[in-house]
């Protein structure tokens, strides 16, 4: 017997013969999103298909097309729905401590998210909605959180508001996460990022030896 959720996914047809958008529970929708993001990480953007996601989630392909008209729209929706700010809530009381904690946090998720960014790196150049979703989900929230870390350091008097290095901190941390797999074939793990902060970021801010 077909479950209510699966039956709802089948959609309905109005008297004119036009297919109406099917009703999917939030839990089922999240299952679809996780499936498409997992396939992105494992196979890359070009290899992801509506058919593949439908097979892995045991739904009809038409269900996905009714909800999300195209693959870029589907991927963009999944990115937005799974937004999670890893740097949010970091506040150790010192700028040096916050940056060390940011390095640890980045190291914990660098493998999964760097794979996702790499998988989308070419596709986002061709699709504006996909590019916007990637920025909304993975870039802008982290940028804002790190900006707040810097602003608190300025407010505490740890660094000058016009310190020339502050504008590059976010680019440094996020750039290393993405670049190391390409340059060295290794993920930017917690140890690597912690060493990077100690050797490059803190000295640039004049915080060497700070706690």
Backbone as a chain_set.jsonl record, in Angstrom:
{"seq": "XXXXXXXXXXXXXXXXXXXXXXXXXXXXXXXXXXXXXXXXXXXXXXXXXXXXXXXXXXXXXXXXXXXXXXXXXXXXXXXXXXXXXXXXXXXXXXXXXXXXXXXXXXXXXXXXXXXXXXXXXXXXXXXXXXXXXXXXXXXXXXXXXXXXXXXXXXXXXXXXXXXXXXXXXXXXXXXXXXXXXXXXXXXXXXXXXXXXXXXXXXXXXXXXXXX", "coords": {"N": [[0.843, -1.201, 0.0], [0.499, 2.217, -0.763], [2.117, 4.842, 0.969], [0.761, 7.755, 2.754], [2.423, 10.013, 2.375], [3.904, 9.299, 0.098], [1.844, 8.991, -1.705], [0.865, 11.57, -1.888], [2.966, 12.733, -3.182], [2.57, 12.017, -5.751], [1.057, 13.873, -7.005], [-1.592, 15.882, -8.517], [-4.216, 16.34, -10.934], [-5.773, 19.061, -12.501], [-9.098, 20.051, -13.676], [-8.563, 20.978, -16.257], [-6.535, 19.508, -17.113], [-3.998, 20.204, -16.449], [-1.044, 19.702, -14.608], [-0.807, 19.951, -11.113], [1.213, 21.473, -8.551], [2.738, 19.167, -6.453], [2.104, 18.005, -3.09], [4.399, 17.927, -0.535], [5.813, 16.678, 2.402], [7.64, 18.537, 4.924], [9.691, 16.953, 5.995], [10.099, 14.997, 4.037], [10.846, 16.62, 1.931], [13.293, 17.602, 2.893], [14.707, 15.243, 2.828], [14.98, 14.868, 0.077], [16.61, 17.086, -0.488], [18.961, 16.492, 0.946], [19.747, 14.235, -0.417], [20.37, 15.218, -3.002], [22.503, 16.937, -2.412], [24.35, 15.148, -1.338], [24.893, 13.609, -3.603], [26.067, 15.547, -5.186], [28.475, 16.056, -3.806], [29.693, 13.569, -4.016], [29.732, 12.898, -6.751], [29.93, 15.147, -8.381], [28.696, 18.089, -10.085], [27.814, 17.834, -12.811], [27.231, 15.141, -13.044], [25.021, 14.737, -11.494], [21.595, 13.996, -11.597], [18.057, 14.446, -12.081], [16.79, 12.03, -12.307], [18.552, 10.31, -10.996], [18.446, 11.238, -8.347], [15.763, 10.798, -7.837], [15.694, 7.998, -7.945], [17.341, 7.313, -5.764], [15.88, 8.254, -3.638], [13.529, 6.998, -3.862], [11.254, 7.964, -5.288], [9.025, 9.357, -7.767], [10.292, 10.584, -10.847], [8.841, 12.647, -11.954], [7.73, 13.867, -9.753], [9.836, 15.369, -8.651], [10.337, 17.133, -10.762], [7.951, 18.545, -10.777], [8.08, 19.957, -8.408], [10.573, 21.297, -8.502], [11.615, 22.879, -11.209], [13.919, 22.655, -12.774], [17.25, 21.233, -12.751], [19.272, 23.09, -11.769], [17.579, 24.807, -10.23], [16.669, 23.025, -8.301], [19.058, 22.257, -6.99], [19.854, 24.761, -6.042], [17.759, 25.318, -4.253], [18.208, 23.282, -2.387], [20.697, 24.016, -1.344], [20.065, 26.462, -0.1], [18.219, 25.6, 1.811], [19.752, 24.078, 3.502], [21.477, 25.704, 4.809], [23.956, 26.522, 7.127], [25.584, 28.182, 9.641], [28.796, 28.006, 10.442], [30.639, 29.561, 11.813], [29.145, 31.093, 13.468], [28.315, 32.316, 16.695], [30.815, 32.09, 17.837], [32.784, 33.271, 20.365], [35.167, 33.912, 22.297], [36.178, 35.808, 23.901], [38.522, 37.055, 23.236], [40.241, 38.332, 20.348], [42.268, 36.796, 19.176], [41.721, 34.298, 20.305], [39.178, 33.848, 19.238], [39.753, 33.641, 16.497], [41.354, 31.388, 16.45], [39.472, 29.52, 17.274], [37.736, 29.719, 15.128], [39.326, 28.603, 13.153], [39.42, 25.954, 14.031], [36.717, 25.298, 13.814], [36.315, 25.603, 11.05], [37.985, 23.597, 10.112], [36.596, 21.326, 10.893], [34.391, 21.173, 9.172], [35.45, 21.406, 6.663], [35.98, 19.342, 4.822], [33.471, 18.287, 3.848], [32.127, 20.644, 2.932], [34.026, 21.884, 1.277], [34.231, 20.036, -0.73], [31.701, 20.306, -1.792], [31.719, 22.951, -2.744], [33.762, 22.719, -4.653], [32.512, 20.944, -6.38], [30.566, 22.54, -7.464], [31.865, 24.616, -8.646], [32.309, 25.152, -11.412], [29.721, 25.103, -12.495], [28.387, 27.227, -11.231], [29.29, 29.459, -12.522], [27.821, 29.589, -14.761], [25.179, 29.755, -14.103], [23.07, 31.999, -12.691], [21.214, 31.894, -10.54], [22.046, 29.644, -9.172], [24.618, 30.432, -8.451], [23.984, 32.578, -6.783], [22.622, 31.201, -4.753], [24.679, 29.6, -3.713], [26.35, 31.539, -2.647], [24.615, 32.663, -0.742], [24.192, 30.47, 0.944], [26.7, 29.329, 1.7], [28.752, 31.229, 1.705], [28.215, 34.082, 2.296], [26.965, 34.029, 4.949], [29.07, 33.024, 6.561], [31.012, 34.918, 6.094], [29.836, 37.217, 7.23], [29.757, 36.398, 9.918], [32.495, 36.163, 10.555], [33.258, 38.783, 10.121], [31.97, 39.977, 12.264], [33.46, 38.912, 14.35], [35.919, 40.215, 13.947], [35.063, 42.87, 14.275], [34.382, 42.88, 17.003], [36.891, 42.54, 18.082], [38.06, 44.947, 17.367], [36.426, 46.691, 18.833], [37.161, 45.996, 21.414], [39.637, 47.042, 21.5], [41.809, 45.615, 20.617], [42.857, 45.553, 18.066], [43.451, 48.065, 15.565], [40.822, 49.971, 14.049], [41.27, 50.603, 11.399], [43.125, 48.773, 10.572], [45.158, 47.359, 8.111], [45.167, 44.62, 7.523], [42.769, 43.445, 8.223], [40.736, 43.299, 6.299], [41.362, 41.127, 4.785], [41.122, 38.773, 6.195], [38.87, 36.994, 6.157], [38.937, 36.132, 3.475], [41.397, 34.859, 3.51], [41.07, 32.651, 5.338], [38.844, 31.228, 4.215], [39.765, 30.913, 1.661], [42.015, 29.253, 1.929], [40.816, 26.888, 2.776], [39.563, 26.091, 0.444], [41.675, 26.048, -1.396], [43.782, 24.281, -0.606], [43.085, 21.496, -1.16], [43.334, 21.531, -3.945], [45.967, 22.397, -4.432], [47.618, 20.695, -2.887], [46.393, 18.271, -2.705], [45.157, 17.516, -0.377], [42.867, 17.804, 2.391], [41.988, 20.866, 4.042], [42.418, 20.511, 7.083], [41.658, 20.586, 10.667], [44.113, 20.779, 12.086], [45.866, 21.806, 10.132], [44.647, 24.273, 9.481], [44.709, 25.53, 11.961], [47.463, 25.796, 12.324], [47.926, 27.513, 10.204], [46.562, 29.844, 10.994], [48.071, 30.547, 13.264], [50.61, 30.979, 12.125], [50.248, 32.803, 10.056], [47.846, 34.453, 10.064], [47.463, 35.585, 12.705], [50.035, 36.859, 13.139], [49.898, 38.764, 11.06], [47.998, 40.463, 12.029], [49.237, 41.477, 14.182], [49.087, 40.016, 16.517], [50.654, 37.995, 17.552], [51.421, 35.545, 19.871], [49.342, 36.286, 21.481], [46.581, 35.517, 23.643]], "CA": [[0.0, 0.0, 0.0], [1.277, 3.444, -0.844], [1.98, 5.685, 2.146], [0.185, 9.064, 2.435], [3.433, 10.921, 1.837], [4.244, 8.916, -1.271], [0.684, 9.253, -2.539], [0.8, 13.012, -2.121], [4.004, 13.092, -4.129], [2.155, 11.696, -7.111], [0.47, 15.067, -7.605], [-2.964, 15.776, -8.997], [-4.466, 17.031, -12.201], [-6.998, 19.843, -12.434], [-10.016, 19.724, -14.779], [-8.036, 21.359, -17.573], [-5.48, 18.572, -17.48], [-2.694, 20.713, -16.048], [-0.536, 19.107, -13.376], [-0.609, 20.898, -10.026], [2.38, 21.226, -7.702], [2.424, 18.145, -5.472], [2.33, 18.354, -1.695], [5.447, 17.106, 0.064], [6.046, 17.069, 3.787], [8.976, 19.11, 5.14], [10.665, 15.884, 6.217], [10.393, 14.387, 2.738], [11.575, 17.628, 1.167], [14.66, 17.589, 3.383], [15.317, 14.008, 2.314], [15.381, 15.154, -1.303], [17.725, 18.019, -0.46], [20.158, 15.779, 1.385], [20.142, 13.32, -1.495], [21.02, 15.935, -4.099], [23.787, 17.444, -1.941], [25.253, 13.991, -1.233], [25.332, 13.251, -4.955], [26.979, 16.594, -5.629], [29.776, 15.83, -3.188], [30.275, 12.304, -4.451], [29.823, 12.713, -8.203], [30.093, 16.382, -9.127], [27.442, 18.667, -10.56], [27.384, 17.321, -14.111], [26.741, 13.768, -12.919], [23.756, 14.721, -10.762], [20.407, 14.047, -12.439], [16.783, 14.27, -11.392], [16.529, 10.596, -12.298], [19.367, 9.697, -9.954], [17.899, 11.615, -7.037], [14.488, 10.098, -7.705], [15.969, 6.593, -7.644], [17.91, 7.17, -4.422], [14.869, 8.608, -2.639], [12.358, 6.176, -4.144], [10.1, 8.756, -5.698], [8.95, 9.47, -9.215], [11.019, 11.72, -11.42], [7.894, 13.732, -12.184], [7.559, 14.576, -8.481], [10.906, 16.356, -8.533], [10.163, 18.166, -11.774], [6.832, 19.403, -10.403], [8.511, 20.823, -7.317], [11.717, 22.105, -8.935], [11.499, 22.726, -12.661], [15.201, 22.319, -13.387], [18.288, 20.807, -11.809], [19.821, 24.242, -11.044], [16.626, 25.26, -9.219], [16.657, 22.007, -7.249], [20.299, 22.391, -6.242], [19.807, 26.042, -5.344], [16.848, 25.158, -3.119], [18.87, 22.428, -1.392], [21.733, 24.815, -0.704], [19.436, 27.439, 0.798], [17.548, 24.904, 2.908], [20.73, 23.454, 4.39], [22.429, 26.711, 5.27], [24.357, 26.403, 8.532], [26.716, 29.089, 9.846], [29.74, 27.349, 11.346], [31.362, 30.544, 12.624], [28.212, 31.798, 14.335], [28.392, 31.992, 18.115], [32.189, 32.082, 18.341], [33.086, 34.461, 21.177], [35.999, 33.448, 23.405], [36.578, 36.961, 24.699], [39.673, 37.714, 22.606], [40.272, 38.144, 18.899], [43.131, 35.651, 18.876], [40.983, 33.089, 20.661], [38.094, 33.661, 18.273], [40.308, 33.183, 15.221], [41.764, 29.983, 16.646], [38.24, 28.721, 17.287], [37.246, 29.701, 13.743], [40.145, 27.626, 12.437], [38.964, 24.619, 14.414], [35.391, 25.087, 13.23], [36.472, 25.426, 9.607], [38.584, 22.294, 9.891], [35.603, 20.279, 11.099], [33.47, 21.031, 8.049], [36.093, 21.711, 5.388], [35.905, 18.227, 3.884], [32.167, 18.224, 3.191], [31.776, 21.855, 2.214], [34.967, 22.164, 0.196], [33.824, 19.144, -1.825], [30.503, 20.885, -2.391], [32.139, 24.126, -3.508], [34.496, 22.245, -5.828], [31.554, 20.333, -7.296], [29.742, 23.568, -8.084], [32.704, 25.739, -9.073], [32.11, 25.463, -12.83], [28.304, 25.324, -12.762], [27.923, 28.53, -10.738], [29.671, 30.487, -13.475], [26.867, 29.583, -15.857], [23.804, 29.891, -13.622], [23.017, 33.071, -11.705], [20.489, 31.471, -9.347], [22.915, 28.71, -8.471], [25.686, 31.245, -7.862], [23.39, 33.31, -5.677], [22.337, 30.248, -3.673], [25.94, 29.203, -3.103], [26.795, 32.657, -1.82], [23.708, 32.791, 0.397], [24.269, 29.318, 1.836], [28.03, 28.952, 2.177], [29.745, 32.3, 1.706], [27.843, 35.306, 3.01], [26.787, 33.856, 6.403], [30.367, 32.875, 7.212], [31.673, 36.217, 5.995], [29.259, 38.094, 8.246], [30.166, 35.935, 11.245], [33.895, 36.532, 10.759], [33.296, 40.243, 10.24], [31.587, 40.289, 13.64], [34.625, 38.577, 15.178], [36.869, 41.316, 13.789], [34.477, 44.075, 14.868], [34.507, 42.791, 18.454], [38.299, 42.781, 18.396], [38.261, 46.392, 17.264], [35.72, 47.319, 19.955], [37.932, 45.736, 22.637], [40.913, 47.729, 21.396], [42.894, 44.673, 20.317], [43.434, 45.995, 16.8], [42.902, 49.336, 15.098], [39.709, 49.823, 13.106], [41.77, 50.732, 10.031], [44.255, 47.854, 10.346], [45.037, 46.929, 6.71], [45.045, 43.172, 7.35], [41.455, 42.92, 8.583], [39.894, 43.046, 5.125], [41.773, 39.903, 4.106], [41.027, 37.613, 7.081], [37.878, 36.048, 5.649], [39.45, 35.554, 2.23], [42.481, 33.941, 3.845], [40.567, 31.407, 5.914], [38.01, 30.493, 3.272], [40.58, 30.583, 0.501], [42.86, 28.101, 2.25], [39.949, 25.71, 2.787], [39.311, 25.671, -0.935], [42.885, 25.906, -2.209], [44.681, 23.181, -0.27], [42.818, 20.277, -1.928], [43.812, 21.693, -5.32], [47.416, 22.549, -4.467], [48.349, 19.621, -2.222], [45.634, 17.026, -2.705], [44.752, 17.21, 0.994], [41.89, 18.733, 2.934], [42.457, 21.826, 5.046], [41.829, 20.02, 8.319], [41.781, 21.449, 11.838], [45.522, 21.018, 12.392], [46.432, 22.675, 9.103], [44.093, 25.618, 9.616], [45.223, 26.104, 13.208], [48.842, 26.212, 12.045], [47.847, 28.662, 9.31], [46.186, 31.017, 11.797], [49.197, 30.916, 14.119], [51.772, 31.399, 11.343], [49.971, 33.849, 9.073], [46.762, 35.386, 10.377], [47.747, 36.355, 13.93], [51.137, 37.806, 12.933], [49.467, 39.866, 10.202], [47.205, 41.386, 12.861], [50.03, 41.901, 15.319], [48.59, 39.292, 17.689], [51.506, 36.855, 17.862], [51.574, 35.317, 21.307], [48.14, 36.678, 22.215], [45.777, 34.375, 24.061]], "C": [[0.873, 1.244, 0.0], [1.034, 4.302, 0.379], [1.368, 7.013, 1.767], [1.182, 10.026, 1.83], [3.735, 10.602, 0.384], [3.071, 9.194, -2.211], [0.574, 10.727, -2.873], [1.818, 13.442, -3.151], [3.561, 12.864, -5.565], [1.53, 12.892, -7.81], [-0.957, 14.822, -8.062], [-3.099, 16.536, -10.296], [-5.774, 17.79, -12.103], [-7.878, 19.537, -13.646], [-9.489, 20.072, -16.153], [-6.944, 20.423, -18.029], [-4.112, 19.021, -17.08], [-2.277, 20.099, -14.721], [-0.314, 20.186, -12.333], [0.603, 20.491, -9.206], [2.002, 20.246, -6.594], [2.764, 18.616, -4.068], [3.333, 17.379, -1.091], [5.677, 17.596, 1.48], [7.433, 17.684, 3.92], [10.053, 18.048, 5.33], [11.081, 15.229, 4.903], [11.193, 15.357, 1.866], [13.046, 17.652, 1.589], [15.404, 16.344, 2.919], [15.792, 14.196, 0.877], [16.617, 16.056, -1.332], [19.024, 17.322, -0.066], [20.666, 14.842, 0.295], [20.881, 14.053, -2.606], [22.378, 16.475, -3.664], [24.8, 16.309, -1.791], [25.778, 13.595, -2.61], [26.287, 14.287, -5.523], [28.382, 16.34, -5.097], [30.468, 14.593, -3.754], [30.583, 12.264, -5.947], [30.135, 13.975, -8.994], [28.778, 16.818, -9.749], [26.94, 18.031, -11.852], [26.767, 15.93, -14.012], [25.413, 13.676, -12.174], [22.599, 14.843, -11.747], [19.153, 13.924, -11.578], [16.454, 12.778, -11.273], [17.292, 9.901, -11.17], [18.85, 9.997, -8.562], [16.582, 10.89, -6.804], [14.714, 8.633, -7.325], [16.46, 6.418, -6.216], [16.903, 7.474, -3.32], [13.552, 7.875, -2.868], [11.107, 7.022, -4.391], [10.07, 8.797, -7.213], [9.724, 10.701, -9.674], [10.097, 12.913, -11.613], [7.627, 14.531, -10.913], [8.587, 15.684, -8.341], [10.723, 17.481, -9.543], [8.981, 19.083, -11.458], [7.243, 20.402, -9.323], [9.599, 21.805, -7.756], [11.871, 21.879, -10.442], [12.788, 22.256, -13.327], [16.192, 21.862, -12.321], [18.914, 21.996, -11.086], [18.878, 24.763, -9.954], [16.598, 24.306, -8.029], [17.9, 22.142, -6.369], [20.31, 23.685, -5.432], [18.91, 25.958, -4.115], [17.481, 24.327, -2.017], [19.948, 23.194, -0.641], [21.129, 25.783, 0.309], [18.815, 26.761, 2.019], [18.53, 24.343, 3.928], [21.797, 24.427, 4.873], [22.695, 26.546, 6.766], [25.624, 27.226, 8.721], [27.659, 28.493, 10.889], [30.456, 28.321, 12.27], [30.449, 31.307, 13.576], [28.399, 31.367, 15.785], [29.793, 31.933, 18.674], [32.447, 33.38, 19.096], [33.846, 34.011, 22.43], [36.414, 34.575, 24.335], [37.79, 37.686, 24.172], [39.647, 37.435, 21.113], [41.122, 36.932, 18.526], [42.406, 34.348, 19.174], [39.864, 32.8, 19.681], [38.622, 33.124, 16.943], [40.815, 31.754, 15.311], [40.546, 29.065, 16.636], [37.643, 28.636, 15.888], [38.028, 28.69, 12.912], [39.695, 26.21, 12.76], [37.606, 24.301, 13.787], [35.479, 24.83, 11.728], [37.054, 24.058, 9.287], [37.587, 21.159, 10.014], [34.707, 20.078, 9.888], [34.125, 21.212, 6.691], [35.948, 20.589, 4.371], [34.588, 18.231, 3.13], [31.887, 19.476, 2.37], [32.753, 22.202, 1.107], [34.665, 21.266, -1.0], [32.607, 19.715, -2.555], [30.859, 22.086, -3.256], [32.876, 23.704, -4.775], [33.531, 21.677, -6.858], [30.765, 21.373, -8.072], [30.546, 24.674, -8.765], [32.505, 26.125, -10.534], [30.657, 25.838, -13.105], [27.85, 26.711, -12.337], [28.293, 29.666, -11.682], [28.641, 30.624, -14.595], [25.429, 29.815, -15.413], [23.754, 30.887, -12.475], [22.312, 32.646, -10.428], [21.328, 30.52, -8.506], [24.045, 29.466, -7.771], [25.168, 32.017, -6.647], [23.117, 32.403, -4.489], [23.601, 29.821, -2.955], [26.463, 30.305, -2.189], [25.922, 32.792, -0.566], [23.929, 31.686, 1.42], [25.633, 29.119, 2.466], [29.011, 30.101, 2.329], [29.332, 33.469, 2.604], [27.613, 35.112, 4.51], [28.109, 33.742, 7.149], [31.142, 34.195, 7.192], [31.156, 37.173, 7.064], [29.714, 37.696, 9.648], [31.613, 36.306, 11.538], [34.056, 38.048, 10.86], [32.94, 40.666, 11.666], [32.721, 39.985, 14.617], [35.639, 39.724, 15.135], [36.345, 42.58, 14.465], [34.566, 44.047, 16.396], [35.946, 43.029, 18.887], [38.64, 44.258, 18.343], [37.637, 47.092, 18.467], [36.467, 47.122, 21.271], [39.278, 46.439, 22.625], [42.085, 46.828, 21.082], [43.596, 45.013, 19.008], [42.77, 47.315, 16.407], [41.799, 49.093, 14.069], [40.183, 49.876, 11.661], [42.973, 49.823, 9.759], [44.123, 47.254, 8.945], [44.822, 45.437, 6.523], [43.627, 42.656, 7.561], [40.598, 42.564, 7.373], [40.22, 41.733, 4.429], [41.556, 38.637, 4.94], [40.062, 36.561, 6.543], [38.374, 35.362, 4.382], [40.566, 34.562, 2.512], [41.95, 32.606, 4.336], [39.78, 30.587, 4.898], [38.794, 30.093, 2.028], [41.453, 29.37, 0.731], [42.042, 26.819, 2.241], [39.732, 25.187, 1.371], [40.588, 25.341, -1.693], [43.713, 24.677, -1.879], [44.362, 21.882, -1.019], [43.355, 20.338, -3.353], [45.332, 21.683, -5.371], [48.171, 21.333, -3.94], [47.623, 18.286, -2.226], [45.209, 16.584, -1.325], [43.723, 18.227, 1.458], [42.541, 19.675, 3.934], [41.805, 21.459, 6.373], [42.121, 20.96, 9.483], [43.238, 21.775, 12.161], [46.146, 22.003, 11.411], [45.944, 24.115, 9.265], [44.557, 26.304, 10.903], [46.647, 26.594, 13.021], [48.856, 27.456, 11.16], [47.513, 29.935, 10.088], [47.359, 31.492, 12.641], [50.343, 31.523, 13.315], [51.51, 32.617, 10.468], [48.954, 34.893, 9.526], [47.08, 36.227, 11.606], [48.939, 37.301, 13.762], [50.729, 38.999, 12.06], [48.673, 40.903, 10.976], [47.983, 41.921, 14.059], [49.631, 41.234, 16.618], [49.414, 38.072, 18.037], [51.677, 36.735, 19.37], [50.355, 35.699, 22.126], [47.326, 35.44, 22.556], [44.334, 34.536, 23.617]], "O": [[1.882, 1.297, 0.702], [-0.111, 4.482, 0.794], [1.423, 7.398, 0.599], [0.861, 10.766, 0.9], [3.815, 11.495, -0.46], [3.266, 9.582, -3.363], [0.232, 11.095, -3.997], [1.589, 14.386, -3.907], [4.117, 13.455, -6.491], [1.469, 12.942, -9.038], [-1.463, 13.701, -8.002], [-2.204, 17.279, -10.699], [-6.783, 17.232, -11.67], [-7.442, 18.83, -14.554], [-9.947, 19.495, -17.14], [-6.47, 20.503, -19.163], [-3.136, 18.314, -17.332], [-3.094, 19.991, -13.806], [0.293, 21.218, -12.62], [0.977, 19.318, -9.167], [1.035, 20.481, -5.87], [3.595, 19.504, -3.876], [3.14, 16.164, -1.132], [5.729, 18.802, 1.724], [8.316, 17.387, 3.115], [11.187, 18.218, 4.882], [12.258, 14.942, 4.684], [12.107, 14.95, 1.149], [13.938, 17.714, 0.743], [16.604, 16.399, 2.647], [16.873, 13.739, 0.506], [17.551, 15.821, -2.099], [20.065, 17.545, -0.683], [21.873, 14.681, 0.114], [21.901, 13.57, -3.099], [23.318, 16.476, -4.459], [25.982, 16.491, -2.085], [26.958, 13.285, -2.768], [27.213, 13.946, -6.259], [29.359, 16.401, -5.844], [31.684, 14.582, -3.945], [31.576, 11.669, -6.364], [30.556, 13.894, -10.148], [27.861, 16.015, -9.917], [25.754, 17.723, -11.966], [25.887, 15.578, -14.798], [24.751, 12.639, -12.22], [22.622, 15.699, -12.631], [19.192, 13.366, -10.481], [15.909, 12.329, -10.264], [16.759, 9.029, -10.483], [18.817, 9.12, -7.699], [16.315, 10.421, -5.697], [14.002, 8.094, -6.478], [16.048, 5.485, -5.527], [17.054, 7.004, -2.192], [12.575, 8.104, -2.155], [10.057, 6.813, -3.782], [10.996, 8.319, -7.869], [9.793, 11.713, -8.978], [10.518, 14.059, -11.454], [7.334, 15.725, -10.976], [8.254, 16.805, -7.958], [10.931, 18.65, -9.219], [8.994, 20.259, -11.821], [6.803, 21.552, -9.329], [9.552, 22.99, -7.424], [12.224, 20.782, -10.875], [12.75, 21.542, -14.329], [15.982, 22.087, -11.129], [19.08, 21.924, -9.868], [19.334, 25.123, -8.869], [16.513, 24.741, -6.881], [17.799, 22.141, -5.142], [20.728, 23.697, -4.274], [19.263, 26.47, -3.053], [17.311, 24.632, -0.836], [20.094, 23.035, 0.571], [21.618, 25.909, 1.432], [18.88, 27.289, 3.129], [18.177, 24.153, 5.091], [22.881, 24.022, 5.292], [21.764, 26.444, 7.565], [26.624, 26.997, 8.041], [27.348, 28.482, 12.08], [30.839, 27.958, 13.382], [30.927, 32.083, 14.404], [28.615, 30.188, 16.065], [29.959, 31.743, 19.879], [32.34, 34.465, 18.526], [33.251, 33.764, 23.479], [36.938, 34.334, 25.423], [38.076, 38.806, 24.596], [39.097, 36.428, 20.668], [40.742, 36.139, 17.665], [42.467, 33.403, 18.387], [39.622, 31.645, 19.33], [38.003, 32.251, 16.335], [40.714, 30.994, 14.348], [40.581, 27.975, 16.065], [37.104, 27.598, 15.504], [37.459, 28.002, 12.065], [39.598, 25.364, 11.871], [37.372, 23.195, 13.299], [34.802, 23.948, 11.2], [36.664, 23.428, 8.303], [37.707, 20.145, 9.327], [34.3, 18.954, 9.596], [33.441, 21.177, 5.668], [35.806, 20.855, 3.178], [34.581, 18.184, 1.9], [31.452, 19.374, 1.223], [32.348, 22.764, 0.089], [34.823, 21.681, -2.148], [32.5, 19.619, -3.778], [30.359, 22.222, -4.373], [32.644, 24.263, -5.847], [33.697, 21.891, -8.059], [30.343, 21.126, -9.202], [29.972, 25.565, -9.391], [32.529, 27.311, -10.864], [30.386, 26.775, -13.855], [27.014, 27.317, -13.007], [27.67, 30.727, -11.644], [28.594, 31.64, -15.289], [24.553, 30.046, -16.247], [24.327, 30.65, -11.412], [22.759, 32.996, -9.336], [21.318, 30.587, -7.277], [24.382, 29.165, -6.626], [25.836, 32.095, -5.616], [23.352, 32.79, -3.344], [23.609, 29.691, -1.731], [26.957, 30.035, -1.094], [26.432, 33.008, 0.533], [23.864, 31.929, 2.625], [25.724, 28.776, 3.644], [30.017, 29.955, 3.023], [30.032, 33.798, 3.561], [28.035, 35.966, 5.29], [28.26, 34.294, 8.239], [31.834, 34.539, 8.15], [31.938, 37.858, 7.725], [30.02, 38.558, 10.472], [31.929, 36.722, 12.653], [34.904, 38.533, 11.609], [33.533, 41.597, 12.21], [32.919, 40.71, 15.593], [36.153, 40.145, 16.172], [37.094, 43.28, 15.148], [34.802, 45.083, 17.018], [36.198, 43.641, 19.925], [39.407, 44.763, 19.164], [38.249, 47.983, 19.055], [36.414, 47.985, 22.148], [39.987, 46.435, 23.631], [43.237, 47.224, 21.259], [44.797, 44.783, 18.866], [41.671, 47.634, 16.861], [41.847, 48.123, 13.313], [39.571, 49.262, 10.787], [43.745, 50.068, 8.832], [43.077, 46.694, 8.62], [44.342, 45.017, 5.47], [43.305, 41.549, 7.128], [39.813, 41.617, 7.429], [39.455, 41.269, 3.583], [41.782, 37.534, 4.443], [40.396, 35.378, 6.48], [38.243, 34.147, 4.238], [40.676, 33.539, 1.836], [42.327, 31.553, 3.822], [40.021, 29.39, 4.74], [38.52, 29.06, 1.417], [41.62, 28.544, -0.166], [42.504, 25.784, 1.761], [39.723, 23.978, 1.141], [40.59, 24.45, -2.543], [44.297, 24.078, -2.782], [45.289, 21.215, -1.479], [43.78, 19.324, -3.906], [45.925, 21.044, -6.24], [49.226, 20.974, -4.463], [48.179, 17.276, -1.796], [44.927, 15.405, -1.111], [43.699, 19.364, 0.986], [43.522, 19.324, 4.59], [40.774, 22.018, 6.745], [42.753, 22.002, 9.307], [43.562, 22.92, 12.474], [46.866, 22.919, 11.808], [46.733, 25.058, 9.194], [44.771, 27.516, 10.924], [47.007, 27.671, 13.495], [49.69, 28.344, 11.338], [48.118, 30.982, 9.859], [47.62, 32.691, 12.729], [50.979, 32.475, 13.767], [52.429, 33.378, 10.166], [49.189, 36.093, 9.38], [46.979, 37.453, 11.557], [48.864, 38.448, 14.203], [51.172, 40.121, 12.303], [48.672, 42.083, 10.625], [47.466, 42.711, 14.848], [49.808, 41.803, 17.696], [48.931, 37.19, 18.748], [52.032, 37.697, 20.051], [50.325, 35.468, 23.335], [47.376, 34.437, 21.844], [43.506, 33.664, 23.883]]}, "num_chains": 1, "name": "protein.A"}
